[in-house]
């Protein structure tokens, strides 16, 4: 499903086979609308594409034919690849997929389009020479004035649906949420030493990355300060028992999504690591699940190693908090009476002043710093 928040997969929770399609590809669907009927029979239902769409009106015949053609071609393509192929006018049947089982991804479509553009143009077919027509008399000055037309107004730029959704949410946030910000410089020496020691015994694929520590540390701190884990509604603060940590992921084609690690407080670092890597890959291929993009109870925005030192985030409504992590940098600090260079992570808490105040936010940052000082407890 292509939503304003990006491409997501709708997961079916019942076993069976599709016996009827209620909508066509490209059709706008309302929330709660039935899209397909799944047969309750345990054996496979042998239904041809033509039979599935038999109930559609006559203008659906083209789609039936396209569906039959697609079955004959036997190719697989991600939803994002199909969208890009439509935009670039690329025939997917002529594209070699690089994914598992020959699945076509966005990069495969773009490569095919580049090859097509790089190919030499076909020689134009020469038309037979036309007989010269008699020259027309030159127009008078009055005719020239009448023929002159005003210049065209430039077409209005089309706003990307995802960027529009982000703009709407951020505008609402700035308009409705009275933000307050608290920042803390966290000594990351214990956490980085622990990461280095732990990862020496692991393969490259199993190494624990800093974002994994951030997600777990925030989840544990929210377990101590629950007021920052919830939504602001018309009835006031609604504290959520489950802790779902949203994590901002920048997309290569532009924009961002904020899928959530569900129940992060109950999961181990390794469980979070596996889910996080899988989630990032699916986010960039357009395969997020609906629950992942709609369930976050707070959000982390992390700028990584090449980002700025600090970030003042904007709360994503109806959430009441956002935690911003800058890049780790070295700075002089006094440790046990001696000055030395230490790696520091600036953490900025953005919170909704309708729901909490500075005292609550300060308690949260204290618990969060304690998590990084004792990483073995994570």
C-alpha positions in Angstrom: 0.0 0.0 0.0 1.4 3.4 -1.0 0.5 5.8 1.9 1.6 9.3 2.7 4.1 7.8 5.1 5.6 5.6 2.5 5.2 2.1 1.1 4.0 -0.5 3.6 3.0 -4.2 3.5 -0.4 -5.1 4.8 0.0 -8.4 6.6 -2.7 -11.1 6.4 -3.3 -12.9 9.7 -5.4 -15.7 8.3 -4.3 -18.6 6.1 -6.0 -19.2 2.8 -6.0 -18.1 -0.8 -7.3 -15.0 -2.5 -10.6 -15.8 -4.2 -11.8 -12.3 -5.0 -10.2 -8.9 -5.5 -12.4 -5.9 -4.6 -10.1 -3.1 -5.9 -7.8 -2.4 -8.8 -4.2 -1.4 -8.7 -3.8 2.3 -8.4 -7.3 2.8 -6.8 -7.6 5.0 -3.7 -8.6 2.9 -0.7 -10.3 4.1 2.4 -9.3 2.9 5.9 -11.3 -0.2 6.7 -12.3 -0.9 3.1 -12.3 -4.5 2.0 -9.6 -5.1 -0.6 -9.8 -8.8 -1.1 -11.5 -12.0 0.0 -9.5 -14.8 1.4 -11.0 -18.3 1.0 -11.5 -20.3 4.1 -10.8 -23.5 2.3 -7.6 -25.3 3.3 -6.8 -26.5 -0.3 -5.6 -24.1 -3.0 -8.3 -22.3 -4.9 -7.7 -22.6 -8.6 -8.9 -19.2 -9.9 -7.5 -17.5 -13.0 -6.9 -13.8 -13.1 -9.8 -13.4 -15.6 -12.2 -15.1 -13.1 -10.9 -13.0 -10.2 -11.8 -9.8 -12.1 -14.9 -11.2 -13.7 -17.1 -9.1 -11.5 -15.3 -5.9 -12.5 -16.8 -3.5 -14.9 -15.8 -3.5 -18.6 -13.0 -1.0 -18.1 -11.2 -3.5 -15.9 -10.5 -5.8 -18.9 -7.2 -4.1 -19.6 -6.0 -4.9 -16.1 -7.1 -8.5 -16.5 -5.0 -8.7 -19.7 -2.0 -7.1 -18.0 -2.3 -9.5 -15.0 -2.3 -12.5 -17.4 0.7 -11.1 -19.2 2.6 -10.7 -15.9 1.9 -14.3 -15.0 3.4 -15.4 -18.3 6.5 -13.3 -17.8 7.2 -14.8 -14.3 9.1 -11.9 -12.8 9.2 -10.6 -9.3 9.5 -6.9 -8.4 9.3 -4.9 -5.2 6.5 -2.3 -5.0 9.1 0.5 -5.0 10.6 -1.0 -8.2 7.2 -1.1 -9.9 6.6 2.6 -9.0 10.0 3.7 -10.3 9.5 1.6 -13.5 6.2 3.4 -14.2 7.9 6.8 -13.6 10.9 6.0 -15.9 8.7 4.0 -18.4 10.8 0.9 -18.0 9.4 -2.6 -19.1 10.0 -4.8 -16.0 10.0 -7.9 -18.2 13.3 -6.7 -19.7 15.0 -6.0 -16.4 17.3 -8.5 -14.7 16.6 -8.6 -11.0 19.5 -8.7 -8.5 17.5 -9.7 -5.4 16.7 -13.1 -4.0 15.1 -15.4 -6.6 15.7 -12.7 -9.3 13.5 -10.1 -7.5 13.8 -6.7 -9.3 14.7 -3.8 -7.0 14.8 0.0 -7.5 18.5 0.0 -8.4 17.9 -2.6 -11.2 15.2 -0.4 -12.8 17.4 2.7 -12.6 20.3 0.8 -14.2 18.0 -0.4 -17.0 16.9 3.2 -17.6 20.5 4.5 -17.6 21.4 1.9 -20.2 18.5 2.9 -22.4 19.4 6.6 -22.2 23.1 5.8 -23.0 22.1 3.7 -26.1 22.7 5.6 -29.5 19.5 7.0 -30.9 17.9 5.3 -33.9 18.5 6.9 -37.3 15.5 8.9 -38.3 13.4 7.7 -41.2 13.7 10.2 -44.1 10.5 11.4 -45.5 10.2 12.1 -49.3 10.8 15.8 -50.1 7.7 17.9 -50.1 6.8 20.3 -52.9 7.5 23.9 -52.0 4.4 25.8 -51.3 4.0 29.4 -52.5 5.2 31.9 -49.9 2.6 33.5 -47.8 2.4 37.3 -47.7 4.1 38.9 -44.7 1.6 39.7 -41.9 0.8 43.3 -41.2 1.9 44.9 -37.8 -1.8 44.8 -36.6 -1.9 41.0 -37.3 1.4 40.5 -35.4 0.0 42.3 -32.4 -3.2 40.2 -32.4 -1.2 37.0 -32.8 1.1 37.8 -29.8 0.2 35.6 -26.8 1.2 36.1 -23.2 3.9 33.9 -21.8 2.7 30.8 -20.0 2.7 30.8 -16.2 5.1 28.2 -14.9 3.4 25.0 -13.7 3.1 24.7 -9.9 5.6 22.2 -8.4 4.1 18.9 -7.4 4.7 18.2 -3.7 5.8 14.6 -3.0 3.0 12.9 -0.9 5.5 11.8 1.8 7.1 15.3 2.0 3.6 16.7 2.3 2.7 14.3 5.1 5.9 15.3 6.9 5.2 19.0 6.4 1.6 18.7 7.7 2.8 16.8 10.8 5.6 19.2 11.6 3.4 22.2 11.0 0.8 20.8 13.4 3.6 20.0 15.9 5.0 23.6 15.9 1.4 25.0 16.0 0.0 22.9 18.8 2.8 21.5 20.9 4.6 23.8 23.4 8.1 22.3 23.2 10.7 22.4 26.0 14.2 21.2 25.5 16.8 19.7 27.9 20.2 18.6 26.8 22.9 16.5 28.5 26.5 15.6 27.5 26.9 11.8 28.1 30.4 10.3 28.6 30.4 7.4 26.1 33.8 5.9 27.1 32.2 3.0 29.1 29.7 2.2 26.3 32.2 2.3 23.5 34.7 0.2 25.4 32.0 -2.3 26.1 30.9 -2.3 22.4 34.5 -2.9 21.3 35.0 -5.7 23.7 31.7 -7.4 22.9 32.1 -7.1 19.1 35.5 -8.7 19.1 33.8 -12.1 19.8 31.2 -11.6 17.1 31.0 -11.9 13.3 30.5 -8.7 11.3 26.8 -9.5 10.8 26.3 -10.0 14.6 28.0 -6.9 15.8 26.1 -4.5 18.0 25.9 -1.0 16.6 25.5 2.2 18.6 21.8 2.7 17.5 21.0 -0.6 19.1 22.3 0.7 22.5 20.4 3.9 22.0 17.1 2.1 21.4 17.5 -0.2 24.4 18.8 2.6 26.7 15.8 4.9 25.8 13.4 2.0 26.3 14.8 1.3 29.8 14.8 4.9 30.8 11.1 5.3 29.7 10.4 2.3 31.9 11.4 4.6 34.8 9.8 7.8 33.6 6.5 6.6 32.0 5.1 10.1 31.5 7.2 10.6 28.4 5.9 7.4 26.8 2.4 8.1 25.5 0.1 10.5 23.5 -1.5 13.8 24.2 -5.2 13.6 23.5 -8.3 15.8 24.1 -8.6 14.1 27.5 -5.0 14.9 28.4 -1.9 12.7 28.7 -2.5 9.1 27.8 0.5 7.1 29.2 1.1 3.9 27.2 2.1 0.7 29.0 3.9 -0.7 25.9 7.1 1.0 24.8 7.4 1.2 21.1 10.5 3.1 20.0 10.2 4.9 16.7 13.5 5.4 14.8 13.9 7.9 12.0 15.3 6.4 8.8 16.3 8.5 5.8 15.4 7.1 2.5 17.8 7.2 -0.5 15.1 8.7 -2.7 14.4 11.5 -0.2 12.1 11.8 2.7 12.1 9.7 5.9 10.0 7.1 7.7 9.7 6.4 11.4 9.1 2.7 11.9 9.0 1.4 15.5 10.7 -1.4 17.4 7.7 -2.8 19.2 8.0 -3.7 22.9 11.7 -2.6 22.9 11.9 -2.7 26.7 11.2 -6.4 26.8 13.7 -7.4 24.1 17.4 -8.2 24.4 20.1 -6.3 22.5 20.4 -9.1 20.0 16.7 -9.2 19.4 16.6 -5.5 18.8 19.7 -5.8 16.5 18.0 -8.4 14.3 14.8 -6.4 14.1 16.5 -3.1 13.5 18.7 -4.4 10.6 15.6 -6.1 9.0 13.5 -3.0 9.5 16.0 -0.6 7.9 16.3 -2.9 4.8 12.5 -3.2 4.4 12.0 0.5 4.9 14.3 1.3 2.0 12.7 -1.3 -0.2 9.1 -0.2 0.7 8.1 -3.3 2.8 7.3 -1.8 6.2 4.3 -3.2 8.1 1.3 -1.0 9.1 1.9 -1.6 12.8 5.5 -0.4 12.5 4.6 3.0 11.1 1.7 3.8 13.4 2.6 2.4 16.8 5.5 4.5 18.1 5.1 5.9 21.6 8.2 8.0 21.3 10.8 8.7 18.7 14.6 8.7 18.4 16.4 10.8 15.8 20.1 9.9 15.6 22.4 11.8 13.3 25.2 9.2 13.3 28.9 9.6 13.0 28.8 12.2 10.2 26.0 14.4 11.7 26.0 17.5 13.8 26.9 17.5 17.5 23.3 18.0 18.6 19.8 18.0 17.2 16.7 19.8 18.5 14.0 17.6 17.2 10.3 18.3 16.6 7.8 16.0 18.4 5.7 13.9 16.1 2.1 14.3 17.3 0.3 12.8 19.2 3.6 11.7 20.9 4.8 13.8 23.8 8.6 13.3 23.5 11.5 12.9 21.1 15.1 12.1 21.9 17.8 13.5 19.6 21.3 12.0 19.5 24.1 13.9 17.8 27.5 12.4 16.7 30.0 11.2 19.3 32.9 13.7 19.5 36.0 14.1 21.7 36.2 16.9 24.2 38.4 17.6 27.3 36.8 16.4 30.5 37.9 16.2 34.2 38.0 12.6 35.3 39.1 11.8 38.9 40.9 15.2 39.1 42.8 14.8 35.8 41.8 16.4 32.5 41.7 14.1 29.5 40.0 13.6 26.1 36.7 11.7 26.3 34.1 10.7 23.7 30.9 12.6 24.4 27.4 12.2 23.0 25.1 15.2 23.3 21.5 14.1 24.0 18.6 16.5 23.6 15.2 15.7 24.9 12.2 17.5 23.3 9.1 17.2 25.4 5.5 18.4 25.4 5.1 21.0 28.2 1.3 20.2 28.3 2.2 16.6 29.5 5.4 17.1 31.6 7.8 19.7 32.9 11.5 20.1 33.2 11.7 18.1 36.4 10.3 15.0 34.6 12.6 15.5 31.7 15.7 15.8 33.9 14.9 12.6 35.7 14.6 10.9 32.3 18.0 12.2 31.2 19.6 11.0 34.5 18.2 7.5 34.0 19.3 7.5 30.3 22.9 8.5 31.2 23.0 5.7 33.8 22.2 3.2 31.0 25.3 4.3 29.0 27.5 4.3 32.0 26.6 0.7 32.8 26.2 -0.9 29.3 26.6 -4.4 30.6 23.3 -4.1 32.3 21.5 -3.5 29.0 
